[in-house]
């Protein structure tokens, strides 16, 4: 496994380098970069399997560098290393495999390595890049939910509720941002609702004249505003 350590602090790089050697990683397989720009270039030049990426760095920070790296044809796994926990949600938005807080403990590093070794590079490419994800803060942590598991998004006060196969999750994203992020996967049926069209099963007329849609596998029904009814009918007619 080829590993890249990215951190603008030399002592931080040395500590992680030492911990990796103690865990059995061959020193010849460990690379170093001082900033995001160097990291992006090294990942283009070398077949890096895993990047330990600091977030706060001068110039291109770790989040920007990771966003560029994951767009490569066969991207490495990325584990963020930082002293600041508030970036956890942003880290998972760029498909980080794990998130380690400094000072990094040996057992936490070992667990991160074990998690990465369970993923082959093709599997990582399929699950982390081809698959699309949403993220939700959950019991003090971050919950990652595949977009393919989501039935619909509904605006609720200042949050958006994602109804998925295992329940509901609160998101900080707006409906507009979700619509822009997944333009080919979402259909607006109401000013407060976006649905996954492939999971819509039926259109139901209401006694009072309104229209609702039903979904595959769940009993939820959602109102369709009058202006969106033709588009929904067209979808179901395919």
C-alpha positions as a Markdown table, in Angstrom:
| # | Residue | x | y | z |
|---|---|---|---|---|
| 1 | Unk | 0.0 | 0.0 | 0.0 |
| 2 | Unk | 1.4 | 3.4 | -1.0 |
| 3 | Unk | 0.6 | 6.1 | 1.5 |
| 4 | Unk | 0.8 | 9.9 | 1.2 |
| 5 | Unk | 1.1 | 12.1 | 4.3 |
| 6 | Unk | 0.0 | 15.7 | 3.6 |
| 7 | Unk | 0.6 | 18.3 | 6.3 |
| 8 | Unk | 2.3 | 21.7 | 6.4 |
| 9 | Unk | 3.8 | 20.9 | 9.8 |
| 10 | Unk | 7.0 | 18.8 | 9.6 |
| 11 | Unk | 6.7 | 17.5 | 13.1 |
| 12 | Unk | 3.1 | 16.3 | 12.4 |
| 13 | Unk | 4.4 | 14.5 | 9.3 |
| 14 | Unk | 7.2 | 12.9 | 11.2 |
| 15 | Unk | 4.9 | 11.7 | 14.0 |
| 16 | Unk | 2.5 | 10.0 | 11.5 |
| 17 | Unk | 5.4 | 8.6 | 9.5 |
| 18 | Unk | 6.7 | 7.0 | 12.7 |
| 19 | Unk | 3.3 | 5.6 | 13.8 |
| 20 | Unk | 2.8 | 4.1 | 10.3 |
| 21 | Unk | 6.2 | 2.3 | 10.5 |
| 22 | Unk | 5.3 | 1.0 | 14.0 |
| 23 | Unk | 2.2 | -0.5 | 12.4 |
| 24 | Unk | 4.2 | -2.3 | 9.8 |
| 25 | Unk | 4.1 | 0.0 | 6.8 |
| 26 | Unk | 7.3 | -0.1 | 4.7 |
| 27 | Unk | 9.0 | 3.3 | 4.8 |
| 28 | Unk | 9.6 | 3.0 | 1.1 |
| 29 | Unk | 5.9 | 3.1 | 0.6 |
| 30 | Unk | 5.3 | 6.4 | 2.5 |
| 31 | Unk | 5.4 | 9.7 | 0.6 |
| 32 | Unk | 5.1 | 13.2 | 2.0 |
| 33 | Unk | 3.7 | 16.5 | 0.8 |
| 34 | Unk | 3.7 | 20.0 | 2.5 |
| 35 | Unk | 0.5 | 21.3 | 1.0 |
| 36 | Unk | -2.6 | 20.6 | -1.2 |
| 37 | Unk | -0.9 | 21.5 | -4.5 |
| 38 | Unk | 1.9 | 19.0 | -3.9 |
| 39 | Unk | -0.7 | 16.3 | -2.8 |
| 40 | Unk | -2.7 | 16.7 | -6.0 |
| 41 | Unk | 0.4 | 16.4 | -8.2 |
| 42 | Unk | 1.8 | 13.4 | -6.4 |
| 43 | Unk | -1.5 | 11.6 | -6.7 |
| 44 | Unk | -1.4 | 12.2 | -10.4 |
| 45 | Unk | 2.2 | 11.0 | -10.7 |
| 46 | Unk | 2.1 | 8.0 | -8.3 |
| 47 | Unk | -0.4 | 5.2 | -7.7 |
| 48 | Unk | -1.2 | 6.4 | -4.2 |
| 49 | Unk | -3.6 | 4.1 | -2.3 |
| 50 | Unk | -4.2 | 6.2 | 0.8 |
| 51 | Unk | -3.8 | 9.8 | 1.7 |
| 52 | Unk | -3.7 | 11.2 | 5.2 |
| 53 | Unk | -4.7 | 14.8 | 4.6 |
| 54 | Unk | -4.5 | 17.7 | 7.0 |
| 55 | Unk | -7.2 | 20.3 | 6.5 |
| 56 | Unk | -5.7 | 23.7 | 7.5 |
| 57 | Unk | -2.8 | 24.4 | 5.2 |
| 58 | Unk | -1.7 | 27.6 | 3.5 |
| 59 | Unk | -2.7 | 27.9 | -0.2 |
| 60 | Unk | -4.9 | 25.0 | -1.2 |
| 61 | Unk | -6.3 | 23.5 | 1.9 |
| 62 | Unk | -7.0 | 19.8 | 2.5 |
| 63 | Unk | -10.7 | 19.9 | 1.5 |
| 64 | Unk | -10.0 | 21.5 | -1.8 |
| 65 | Unk | -7.1 | 19.1 | -2.5 |
| 66 | Unk | -9.3 | 16.1 | -1.7 |
| 67 | Unk | -12.1 | 17.4 | -3.9 |
| 68 | Unk | -9.6 | 17.4 | -6.8 |
| 69 | Unk | -8.1 | 14.1 | -6.0 |
| 70 | Unk | -11.4 | 12.1 | -5.8 |
| 71 | Unk | -12.1 | 13.2 | -9.4 |
| 72 | Unk | -9.2 | 11.2 | -10.6 |
| 73 | Unk | -9.9 | 8.0 | -12.5 |
| 74 | Unk | -8.7 | 5.7 | -9.7 |
| 75 | Unk | -8.6 | 7.9 | -6.6 |
| 76 | Unk | -6.9 | 6.9 | -3.4 |
| 77 | Unk | -8.8 | 6.6 | -0.1 |
| 78 | Unk | -8.6 | 9.8 | 1.9 |
| 79 | Unk | -8.4 | 10.0 | 5.7 |
| 80 | Unk | -8.5 | 13.6 | 7.1 |
| 81 | Unk | -6.2 | 14.4 | 10.0 |
| 82 | Unk | -6.9 | 17.7 | 11.9 |
| 83 | Unk | -7.1 | 19.3 | 15.3 |
| 84 | Unk | -10.6 | 20.7 | 14.5 |
| 85 | Unk | -13.7 | 18.5 | 14.7 |
| 86 | Unk | -16.1 | 21.1 | 13.1 |
| 87 | Unk | -14.9 | 20.0 | 9.6 |
| 88 | Unk | -16.2 | 16.4 | 9.9 |
| 89 | Unk | -19.3 | 17.1 | 7.8 |
| 90 | Unk | -17.3 | 18.8 | 5.0 |
| 91 | Unk | -14.8 | 15.9 | 5.1 |
| 92 | Unk | -17.4 | 13.3 | 4.3 |
| 93 | Unk | -18.8 | 15.5 | 1.6 |
| 94 | Unk | -15.6 | 14.8 | -0.4 |
| 95 | Unk | -15.9 | 11.1 | 0.3 |
| 96 | Unk | -13.4 | 10.7 | 3.1 |
| 97 | Unk | -13.1 | 7.2 | 4.4 |
| 98 | Unk | -12.3 | 8.4 | 8.0 |
| 99 | Unk | -11.6 | 11.5 | 10.1 |
| 100 | Unk | -8.8 | 11.4 | 12.7 |
| 101 | Unk | -8.4 | 14.1 | 15.4 |
| 102 | Unk | -4.9 | 15.2 | 16.4 |
| 103 | Unk | -3.0 | 14.2 | 18.3 |
| 104 | Unk | -3.5 | 10.9 | 16.4 |
| 105 | Unk | -3.5 | 7.9 | 18.6 |
| 106 | Unk | -1.9 | 4.6 | 17.4 |
| 107 | Unk | -5.1 | 2.6 | 17.9 |
| 108 | Unk | -7.2 | 5.1 | 15.9 |
| 109 | Unk | -4.6 | 5.0 | 13.1 |
| 110 | Unk | -4.6 | 1.2 | 13.1 |
| 111 | Unk | -8.4 | 1.2 | 12.9 |
| 112 | Unk | -8.3 | 3.6 | 9.9 |
| 113 | Unk | -5.8 | 1.4 | 8.1 |
| 114 | Unk | -7.9 | -1.6 | 8.7 |
| 115 | Unk | -11.0 | 0.2 | 7.3 |
| 116 | Unk | -9.0 | 1.2 | 4.1 |
| 117 | Unk | -7.5 | -2.2 | 3.5 |
| 118 | Unk | -11.0 | -3.7 | 3.4 |
| 119 | Unk | -11.6 | -1.6 | 0.2 |
| 120 | Unk | -10.0 | -2.6 | -3.0 |
| 121 | Unk | -9.3 | 0.3 | -5.4 |
| 122 | Unk | -12.1 | -0.7 | -7.8 |
| 123 | Unk | -14.5 | -1.1 | -4.9 |
| 124 | Unk | -13.5 | 2.3 | -3.6 |
| 125 | Unk | -14.0 | 3.8 | -7.0 |
| 126 | Unk | -17.5 | 2.3 | -7.3 |
| 127 | Unk | -18.7 | 3.1 | -3.8 |
| 128 | Unk | -17.1 | 6.4 | -3.0 |
| 129 | Unk | -17.1 | 8.1 | -6.4 |
| 130 | Unk | -19.8 | 6.6 | -8.6 |
| 131 | Unk | -22.2 | 6.3 | -5.7 |
| 132 | Unk | -23.6 | 9.6 | -4.5 |
| 133 | Unk | -24.1 | 10.4 | -0.8 |
| 134 | Unk | -25.9 | 12.8 | 1.5 |
| 135 | Unk | -24.7 | 13.6 | 5.0 |
| 136 | Unk | -26.5 | 14.3 | 8.2 |
| 137 | Unk | -25.3 | 15.2 | 11.7 |
| 138 | Unk | -26.3 | 12.3 | 13.9 |
| 139 | Unk | -25.9 | 12.0 | 17.7 |
| 140 | Unk | -22.8 | 14.1 | 17.7 |
| 141 | Unk | -21.4 | 12.4 | 14.6 |
| 142 | Unk | -22.0 | 12.3 | 10.9 |
| 143 | Unk | -24.3 | 9.8 | 9.2 |
| 144 | Unk | -23.7 | 9.1 | 5.5 |
| 145 | Unk | -26.7 | 7.9 | 3.4 |
| 146 | Unk | -26.5 | 6.8 | -0.2 |
| 147 | Unk | -28.7 | 8.9 | -2.4 |
| 148 | Unk | -30.0 | 5.6 | -3.9 |
| 149 | Unk | -31.7 | 4.9 | -0.5 |
| 150 | Unk | -33.6 | 8.2 | -0.4 |
| 151 | Unk | -37.3 | 8.4 | -1.4 |
| 152 | Unk | -37.7 | 12.1 | -1.0 |
| 153 | Unk | -36.6 | 15.4 | 0.5 |
| 154 | Unk | -39.0 | 17.7 | 2.3 |
| 155 | Unk | -38.5 | 21.2 | 3.6 |
| 156 | Unk | -39.3 | 21.4 | 7.3 |
| 157 | Unk | -38.7 | 24.8 | 9.1 |
| 158 | Unk | -35.0 | 25.6 | 8.7 |
| 159 | Unk | -34.0 | 22.0 | 7.9 |
| 160 | Unk | -34.7 | 19.5 | 5.2 |
| 161 | Unk | -35.9 | 16.0 | 6.0 |
| 162 | Unk | -34.5 | 13.1 | 4.0 |
| 163 | Unk | -36.9 | 10.1 | 4.0 |
| 164 | Unk | -34.7 | 7.1 | 3.3 |
| 165 | Unk | -35.0 | 3.3 | 3.6 |
| 166 | Unk | -34.0 | 3.2 | 7.2 |
| 167 | Unk | -36.0 | 6.2 | 8.4 |
| 168 | Unk | -35.5 | 10.0 | 8.4 |
| 169 | Unk | -32.5 | 12.3 | 8.7 |
| 170 | Unk | -32.2 | 16.0 | 9.1 |
| 171 | Unk | -30.0 | 17.9 | 6.6 |
| 172 | Unk | -28.6 | 21.4 | 6.6 |
| 173 | Unk | -28.7 | 21.5 | 2.8 |
| 174 | Unk | -31.5 | 23.5 | 1.2 |
| 175 | Unk | -33.8 | 22.0 | -1.4 |
| 176 | Unk | -32.3 | 24.4 | -4.0 |
| 177 | Unk | -28.8 | 23.2 | -3.3 |
| 178 | Unk | -29.9 | 19.5 | -3.5 |
| 179 | Unk | -31.6 | 20.2 | -6.8 |
| 180 | Unk | -28.5 | 21.7 | -8.2 |
| 181 | Unk | -26.2 | 19.0 | -6.8 |
| 182 | Unk | -28.4 | 16.1 | -8.2 |
| 183 | Unk | -30.1 | 17.5 | -11.2 |
| 184 | Unk | -30.6 | 14.2 | -12.9 |
| 185 | Unk | -31.8 | 12.3 | -9.8 |
| 186 | Unk | -34.5 | 14.5 | -8.3 |
| 187 | Unk | -37.9 | 15.8 | -9.4 |
| 188 | Unk | -39.7 | 18.7 | -7.8 |
| 189 | Unk | -43.3 | 18.0 | -7.1 |
| 190 | Unk | -44.0 | 20.9 | -4.7 |
| 191 | Unk | -42.2 | 24.0 | -3.6 |
| 192 | Unk | -41.3 | 22.1 | -0.4 |
| 193 | Unk | -40.6 | 18.6 | -1.9 |
| 194 | Unk | -38.2 | 16.8 | -4.1 |
| 195 | Unk | -38.6 | 13.1 | -4.9 |
| 196 | Unk | -36.5 | 10.4 | -6.4 |
| 197 | Unk | -38.6 | 9.7 | -9.5 |
| 198 | Unk | -37.5 | 6.1 | -9.9 |
| 199 | Unk | -39.2 | 5.3 | -6.6 |
| 200 | Unk | -42.5 | 6.9 | -7.4 |
| 201 | Unk | -45.1 | 4.2 | -7.9 |
| 202 | Unk | -48.5 | 5.8 | -8.4 |
| 203 | Unk | -50.5 | 9.0 | -8.7 |
| 204 | Unk | -53.6 | 9.3 | -6.5 |
| 205 | Unk | -56.5 | 11.7 | -7.0 |
| 206 | Unk | -58.0 | 13.1 | -3.8 |
| 207 | Unk | -61.7 | 13.6 | -3.2 |
| 208 | Unk | -61.2 | 17.3 | -2.8 |
| 209 | Unk | -59.5 | 17.5 | -6.2 |
| 210 | Unk | -55.9 | 17.4 | -5.2 |
| 211 | Unk | -53.2 | 14.9 | -6.3 |
| 212 | Unk | -50.8 | 12.8 | -4.3 |
| 213 | Unk | -48.0 | 10.4 | -5.2 |
| 214 | Unk | -47.1 | 7.1 | -3.7 |
| 215 | Unk | -43.8 | 5.3 | -3.5 |
| 216 | Unk | -42.4 | 1.8 | -3.9 |
| 217 | Unk | -42.0 | -0.1 | -0.6 |
| 218 | Unk | -43.4 | 2.7 | 1.8 |
| 219 | Unk | -46.9 | 4.0 | 2.5 |
| 220 | Unk | -46.0 | 7.7 | 2.5 |
| 221 | Unk | -48.0 | 9.9 | 0.2 |
| 222 | Unk | -47.0 | 13.4 | -0.8 |
| 223 | Unk | -49.0 | 16.3 | -2.3 |
| 224 | Unk | -48.2 | 17.3 | -5.9 |
| 225 | Unk | -48.8 | 21.0 | -6.6 |
| 226 | Unk | -51.0 | 21.7 | -9.6 |
| 227 | Unk | -48.2 | 23.1 | -11.8 |
| 228 | Unk | -46.1 | 19.9 | -11.3 |
| 229 | Unk | -48.9 | 17.4 | -12.1 |
| 230 | Unk | -48.2 | 17.2 | -15.9 |
| 231 | Unk | -44.5 | 16.4 | -15.3 |
| 232 | Unk | -45.4 | 13.7 | -12.8 |
| 233 | Unk | -48.0 | 12.2 | -15.2 |
| 234 | Unk | -45.4 | 12.2 | -18.0 |
| 235 | Unk | -43.0 | 10.4 | -15.7 |
| 236 | Unk | -45.4 | 7.6 | -14.8 |
| 237 | Unk | -46.5 | 7.1 | -18.4 |
| 238 | Unk | -43.0 | 6.0 | -19.4 |
